[in-house]
Amino acid sequence: MPKKVDHAERRRLIADALMRVAAEQGLEAVSLRHVAAAADVSAGMVQHYFRTKDEMMTFALSVVQERSRRRVEAAMARLGDDPAPRDLLRAMVVALLPLDEPSREDGRVALAFLAYTAVRPQTALRSETQQMVGFIESLLPGGKSGDAAALLALMEGLGLYLLGGQYTPEQALAALDAQLDRLFSA
């Protein structure tokens, strides 16, 4: 009887290996050979599931986005029914910030992907960014898109400072709370 293979699981295994390589060595180290070694599979298996590096990178990015989405949904669910908009925004941003080791690893990979998409517009994250700005805007008093974009930029900047070690989690959360206080006291 032929062995049943879970193709989705194999793709996730390869994507996880790609993310480990990217987090530890940077995206420039991501190659078919390095990813296969990290996944403990043959290079042929990687090629079977991903014809090109771009396909592999796009899938791995979707895995990072899914992890982030699950963290945000869990954080929002902990708020209970009908949370205040400020609490909802804070929970979302905190869930996306690299405050612990698993989210730092995802953050390093996401940062590497951001650089990768800067030179590959076909893999850009425009629609996700527009959706995020729209959601933030819907929660802010007055619904100003400039304020929503500024909060998103603050989140990205705090993420960079956390990953680079310039800010502690406490400093990042204090900066976030100060900005939310400004936005919601107006």
GUKE-571368 format. One record per residue (C-alpha): residue number from 1; chain; x, y, z. Coordinates in nm, 4 decimals, m for minus. Layout:
BEGIN
+-----+------+----------+----------+----------+
| pos | unit |        x |        y |        z |
+-----+------+----------+----------+----------+
| NUM |    A |        X |        Y |        Z |
...
+-----+------+----------+----------+----------+
# end
This chain:
BEGIN
+-----+------+----------+----------+----------+
| pos | unit |        x |        y |        z |
+-----+------+----------+----------+----------+
|   1 |    A |   0.0000 |   0.0000 |   0.0000 |
|   2 |    A |   0.1484 |   0.3376 |  m0.0976 |
|   3 |    A |   0.2415 |   0.5738 |   0.1811 |
|   4 |    A |  m0.0049 |   0.8634 |   0.2269 |
|   5 |    A |   0.1695 |   1.1982 |   0.2164 |
|   6 |    A |   0.0247 |   1.5130 |   0.3679 |
|   7 |    A |   0.1328 |   1.7634 |   0.1047 |
|   8 |    A |   0.0188 |   2.0668 |   0.3030 |
|   9 |    A |   0.2244 |   1.9465 |   0.6002 |
|  10 |    A |   0.5300 |   1.8961 |   0.3772 |
|  11 |    A |   0.4933 |   2.2500 |   0.2406 |
|  12 |    A |   0.4702 |   2.3837 |   0.5989 |
|  13 |    A |   0.7790 |   2.1819 |   0.6978 |
|  14 |    A |   0.9731 |   2.3383 |   0.4116 |
|  15 |    A |   0.8370 |   2.6866 |   0.4911 |
|  16 |    A |   0.9356 |   2.6462 |   0.8572 |
|  17 |    A |   1.2860 |   2.5479 |   0.7478 |
|  18 |    A |   1.3025 |   2.8514 |   0.5191 |
|  19 |    A |   1.1979 |   3.0738 |   0.8085 |
|  20 |    A |   1.4625 |   2.9224 |   1.0381 |
|  21 |    A |   1.7303 |   2.9832 |   0.7752 |
|  22 |    A |   1.6045 |   3.3393 |   0.7187 |
|  23 |    A |   1.5800 |   3.4165 |   1.0921 |
|  24 |    A |   1.9258 |   3.2780 |   1.1689 |
|  25 |    A |   2.1213 |   3.3777 |   0.8568 |
|  26 |    A |   1.9101 |   3.6292 |   0.6642 |
|  27 |    A |   1.7230 |   3.5886 |   0.3380 |
|  28 |    A |   2.0417 |   3.6018 |   0.1349 |
|  29 |    A |   2.1245 |   3.2587 |   0.2822 |
|  30 |    A |   1.7939 |   3.1112 |   0.1670 |
|  31 |    A |   1.8616 |   2.8672 |  m0.1113 |
|  32 |    A |   1.7162 |   2.5386 |  m0.2189 |
|  33 |    A |   2.0140 |   2.3559 |  m0.0685 |
|  34 |    A |   2.0067 |   2.5413 |   0.2666 |
|  35 |    A |   1.6310 |   2.5017 |   0.3059 |
|  36 |    A |   1.6464 |   2.1312 |   0.2189 |
|  37 |    A |   1.9218 |   2.0789 |   0.4775 |
|  38 |    A |   1.7287 |   2.2716 |   0.7442 |
|  39 |    A |   1.4141 |   2.0683 |   0.6700 |
|  40 |    A |   1.6167 |   1.7447 |   0.6612 |
|  41 |    A |   1.4746 |   1.6580 |   0.3194 |
|  42 |    A |   1.6251 |   1.6288 |  m0.0263 |
|  43 |    A |   1.6648 |   1.9253 |  m0.2577 |
|  44 |    A |   1.4443 |   1.7333 |  m0.5025 |
|  45 |    A |   1.1604 |   1.7297 |  m0.2496 |
|  46 |    A |   1.1858 |   2.1054 |  m0.2048 |
|  47 |    A |   1.1752 |   2.1476 |  m0.5821 |
|  48 |    A |   0.8747 |   1.9156 |  m0.6008 |
|  49 |    A |   0.6740 |   2.1505 |  m0.3769 |
|  50 |    A |   0.8214 |   2.4833 |  m0.4874 |
|  51 |    A |   0.9435 |   2.5331 |  m0.8429 |
|  52 |    A |   1.1134 |   2.8636 |  m0.7652 |
|  53 |    A |   1.2578 |   3.0505 |  m0.4713 |
|  54 |    A |   0.9831 |   3.3121 |  m0.5142 |
|  55 |    A |   0.7134 |   3.0441 |  m0.4752 |
|  56 |    A |   0.8838 |   2.9168 |  m0.1621 |
|  57 |    A |   0.9218 |   3.2693 |  m0.0230 |
|  58 |    A |   0.5604 |   3.3608 |  m0.0970 |
|  59 |    A |   0.4348 |   3.0489 |   0.0802 |
|  60 |    A |   0.6600 |   3.1101 |   0.3816 |
|  61 |    A |   0.5326 |   3.4679 |   0.4041 |
|  62 |    A |   0.1766 |   3.3358 |   0.4079 |
|  63 |    A |   0.2725 |   3.1108 |   0.7006 |
|  64 |    A |   0.4113 |   3.4112 |   0.8939 |
|  65 |    A |   0.0943 |   3.6076 |   0.8164 |
|  66 |    A |  m0.1212 |   3.3180 |   0.9373 |
|  67 |    A |   0.0725 |   3.2966 |   1.2646 |
|  68 |    A |   0.0300 |   3.6698 |   1.3133 |
|  69 |    A |  m0.3408 |   3.6491 |   1.2360 |
|  70 |    A |  m0.3858 |   3.3731 |   1.4949 |
|  71 |    A |  m0.1995 |   3.5779 |   1.7593 |
|  72 |    A |  m0.4195 |   3.8812 |   1.6866 |
|  73 |    A |  m0.7411 |   3.6783 |   1.6944 |
|  74 |    A |  m0.6437 |   3.5164 |   2.0265 |
|  75 |    A |  m0.5557 |   3.8553 |   2.1785 |
|  76 |    A |  m0.8853 |   4.0056 |   2.0638 |
|  77 |    A |  m1.0838 |   3.7069 |   2.1879 |
|  78 |    A |  m0.9341 |   3.7542 |   2.5355 |
|  79 |    A |  m1.0967 |   4.0989 |   2.5446 |
|  80 |    A |  m1.4435 |   3.9453 |   2.5537 |
|  81 |    A |  m1.7568 |   4.0809 |   2.3941 |
|  82 |    A |  m1.7754 |   4.4426 |   2.2793 |
|  83 |    A |  m1.4286 |   4.5721 |   2.3750 |
|  84 |    A |  m1.3502 |   4.9415 |   2.3556 |
|  85 |    A |  m1.1813 |   5.0445 |   2.0272 |
|  86 |    A |  m0.8651 |   5.1551 |   2.2115 |
|  87 |    A |  m0.8390 |   4.8147 |   2.3825 |
|  88 |    A |  m0.8944 |   4.6393 |   2.0520 |
|  89 |    A |  m0.6200 |   4.8401 |   1.8804 |
|  90 |    A |  m0.3786 |   4.7880 |   2.1690 |
|  91 |    A |  m0.4421 |   4.4130 |   2.1711 |
|  92 |    A |  m0.3843 |   4.3933 |   1.7965 |
|  93 |    A |  m0.0605 |   4.5906 |   1.8005 |
|  94 |    A |   0.0746 |   4.4087 |   2.1072 |
|  95 |    A |   0.0012 |   4.0751 |   1.9386 |
|  96 |    A |   0.1982 |   4.1856 |   1.6324 |
|  97 |    A |   0.4995 |   4.3284 |   1.8159 |
|  98 |    A |   0.8015 |   4.0993 |   1.8609 |
|  99 |    A |   0.7795 |   4.0857 |   2.2407 |
| 100 |    A |   0.8697 |   3.7180 |   2.2980 |
| 101 |    A |   1.0955 |   3.4688 |   2.1223 |
| 102 |    A |   0.8367 |   3.3128 |   1.8857 |
| 103 |    A |   0.7118 |   3.6545 |   1.7737 |
| 104 |    A |   1.0724 |   3.7831 |   1.7490 |
| 105 |    A |   1.1549 |   3.4972 |   1.5124 |
| 106 |    A |   0.8480 |   3.5784 |   1.3024 |
| 107 |    A |   0.9433 |   3.9469 |   1.3226 |
| 108 |    A |   1.2942 |   3.8825 |   1.1902 |
| 109 |    A |   1.1504 |   3.6813 |   0.9039 |
| 110 |    A |   0.8821 |   3.9443 |   0.8326 |
| 111 |    A |   1.1492 |   4.2154 |   0.8263 |
| 112 |    A |   1.3552 |   4.0113 |   0.5821 |
| 113 |    A |   1.0435 |   3.9615 |   0.3673 |
| 114 |    A |   0.9762 |   4.3337 |   0.3704 |
| 115 |    A |   1.3198 |   4.3924 |   0.2182 |
| 116 |    A |   1.2571 |   4.1073 |  m0.0269 |
| 117 |    A |   0.9264 |   4.2566 |  m0.1439 |
| 118 |    A |   1.0859 |   4.5987 |  m0.1910 |
| 119 |    A |   1.2617 |   4.4658 |  m0.5016 |
| 120 |    A |   0.9841 |   4.2271 |  m0.6067 |
| 121 |    A |   0.6623 |   4.4276 |  m0.6430 |
| 122 |    A |   0.4679 |   4.1178 |  m0.7509 |
| 123 |    A |   0.5084 |   3.9807 |  m0.3967 |
| 124 |    A |   0.4333 |   4.3113 |  m0.2269 |
| 125 |    A |   0.2037 |   4.3327 |   0.0724 |
| 126 |    A |  m0.0051 |   4.6259 |  m0.0518 |
| 127 |    A |  m0.3493 |   4.4741 |  m0.0040 |
| 128 |    A |  m0.2695 |   4.3491 |   0.3473 |
| 129 |    A |  m0.1375 |   4.6915 |   0.4427 |
| 130 |    A |  m0.4442 |   4.8672 |   0.3011 |
| 131 |    A |  m0.6728 |   4.6294 |   0.4914 |
| 132 |    A |  m0.4816 |   4.6935 |   0.8135 |
| 133 |    A |  m0.4984 |   5.0717 |   0.7695 |
| 134 |    A |  m0.8708 |   5.0478 |   0.6945 |
| 135 |    A |  m0.9335 |   4.8394 |   1.0061 |
| 136 |    A |  m0.7330 |   5.0756 |   1.2276 |
| 137 |    A |  m0.9076 |   5.3752 |   1.0727 |
| 138 |    A |  m1.2474 |   5.2229 |   1.1528 |
| 139 |    A |  m1.1559 |   5.2091 |   1.5223 |
| 140 |    A |  m1.0030 |   5.5543 |   1.5608 |
| 141 |    A |  m1.2075 |   5.8541 |   1.6711 |
| 142 |    A |  m1.2829 |   6.0520 |   1.3567 |
| 143 |    A |  m1.1533 |   5.7690 |   1.1353 |
| 144 |    A |  m0.8561 |   5.9615 |   0.9971 |
| 145 |    A |  m0.6460 |   5.7581 |   0.7553 |
| 146 |    A |  m0.3387 |   5.9651 |   0.8414 |
| 147 |    A |  m0.3686 |   5.8636 |   1.2061 |
| 148 |    A |  m0.4207 |   5.4998 |   1.1070 |
| 149 |    A |  m0.1118 |   5.5017 |   0.8865 |
| 150 |    A |   0.0860 |   5.6722 |   1.1638 |
| 151 |    A |  m0.0160 |   5.4049 |   1.4160 |
| 152 |    A |   0.0827 |   5.1320 |   1.1704 |
| 153 |    A |   0.4171 |   5.3066 |   1.1130 |
| 154 |    A |   0.4675 |   5.3336 |   1.4895 |
| 155 |    A |   0.4039 |   4.9601 |   1.5225 |
| 156 |    A |   0.6566 |   4.8829 |   1.2488 |
| 157 |    A |   0.9134 |   5.1183 |   1.4026 |
| 158 |    A |   0.8669 |   4.9706 |   1.7476 |
| 159 |    A |   0.9075 |   4.6261 |   1.5954 |
| 160 |    A |   1.2390 |   4.7313 |   1.4408 |
| 161 |    A |   1.3614 |   4.8787 |   1.7697 |
| 162 |    A |   1.2599 |   4.5659 |   1.9592 |
| 163 |    A |   1.4331 |   4.3384 |   1.7080 |
| 164 |    A |   1.7442 |   4.5570 |   1.7098 |
| 165 |    A |   1.7567 |   4.5721 |   2.0885 |
| 166 |    A |   1.7218 |   4.9507 |   2.1069 |
| 167 |    A |   1.3942 |   4.9204 |   2.3013 |
| 168 |    A |   1.2854 |   4.6861 |   2.5742 |
| 169 |    A |   0.9315 |   4.5479 |   2.5614 |
| 170 |    A |   0.8412 |   4.7890 |   2.8428 |
| 171 |    A |   0.9676 |   5.0898 |   2.6459 |
| 172 |    A |   0.7824 |   4.9808 |   2.3330 |
| 173 |    A |   0.4563 |   4.9311 |   2.5211 |
| 174 |    A |   0.4943 |   5.2697 |   2.6920 |
| 175 |    A |   0.5415 |   5.4370 |   2.3516 |
| 176 |    A |   0.2378 |   5.2538 |   2.2139 |
| 177 |    A |   0.0234 |   5.3529 |   2.5122 |
| 178 |    A |   0.1336 |   5.7166 |   2.4847 |
| 179 |    A |   0.0304 |   5.7254 |   2.1163 |
| 180 |    A |  m0.3022 |   5.5544 |   2.1856 |
| 181 |    A |  m0.3662 |   5.8025 |   2.4679 |
| 182 |    A |  m0.3067 |   6.0907 |   2.2234 |
| 183 |    A |  m0.5334 |   5.9389 |   1.9599 |
| 184 |    A |  m0.8174 |   5.8607 |   2.1969 |
| 185 |    A |  m0.8066 |   6.1775 |   2.4045 |
| 186 |    A |  m0.8600 |   6.4071 |   2.1080 |
+-----+------+----------+----------+----------+
# end
